[in-house]
Amino acid sequence: MEKYDRISKITQDYLDGKLGKLHLNYNDNHSLDLVIEYQDSHEIWFDYEMILDLKTGKVCTASHQSEGYLNKVTLDRQIQFEDAVQKYLICH
C-alpha cells in the first residue's frame, strides 16, 4: 500500500489526523467515490467523503463529518485538503 502512503501524509498535513481507513470505489460513470476515515489527536474519528470526476479531475461533491454516540456533526470542508488529494490521485 505504498501508493497510498501519500494520502496518509496529506491527511496529516491538512487535517492534522492519522489515516485509519481509505475506501475507493470506481464507478461506471468515470467517477471515484472516496472515503477517508481519520483520527485526530483527541482520538475522535472523522469521515471525509468525496466524489471525483475522473474525466475532468474535479471534486464533484464532498462532506466532512464526525459521528458520535448521540449525533452527527457536520464540519467545514477543507478545500486545500480536497485539492491535494485530487491532484495526487489524478496525477498518479
Secondary structure as the mmCIF struct_conf table of DSSP 4:
data_model
#
loop_
_struct_conf.conf_type_id
_struct_conf.id
_struct_conf.beg_label_comp_id
_struct_conf.beg_label_asym_id
_struct_conf.beg_label_seq_id
_struct_conf.end_label_comp_id
_struct_conf.end_label_asym_id
_struct_conf.end_label_seq_id
HELX_RH_3T_P HELX_RH_3T_P1 GLU A 2 TYR A 4
HELX_RH_AL_P HELX_RH_AL_P1 ASP A 5 LEU A 15
STRN STRN1 LYS A 18 TYR A 26
TURN_TY1_P TURN_TY1_P1 ASP A 28 ASN A 29
BEND BEND1 HIS A 30 HIS A 30
STRN STRN2 SER A 31 GLN A 39
TURN_TY1_P TURN_TY1_P2 SER A 41 HIS A 42
STRN STRN3 TRP A 45 ASP A 53
TURN_TY1_P TURN_TY1_P3 LEU A 54 GLY A 57
STRN STRN4 LYS A 58 GLU A 67
BEND BEND2 TYR A 69 LEU A 70
STRN STRN5 LYS A 72 LEU A 75
HELX_RH_AL_P HELX_RH_AL_P2 ILE A 79 CYS A 91
#
